[in-house]
């Protein structure tokens, strides 16, 4: 046990001696080398600069090409159905929603008129069978897009 303790003490002493010699020689010959210092400076250089609004740097960096204006597109009835209506109006139907093409479920609704169907789809509707959120929960859709989706679903009914 004593021998192992002495050997461990010698190993720790050699470790610190080697470390002291390495720091002295590295500091003199490696870290003072201009090529090493330039490589270190390059690695830790900042990748960008902060430019405050209104400063000359920010104005110089401002893009010279104007961004294109967004183009508004109107979705068709099938596109709106696939994007917003499909989840509830596909089989088996969610929350009492009539399934696309189910004549028995759609007949009482169509009997009230297309305008009423469109109004309920846009404004939302609480019926006996369930709840229709306004615009099917997609408030980003326009009234025309919702109306075209309702018309599409009614057109899918067999004649």
Helices and strands as residue ranges (DSSP letters): H 2-29, H 34-43, H 56-61, H 77-80, I 81-85, H 86-89, H 103-111, H 114-123, E 125-126, E 131-132, G 134-137, H 143-155
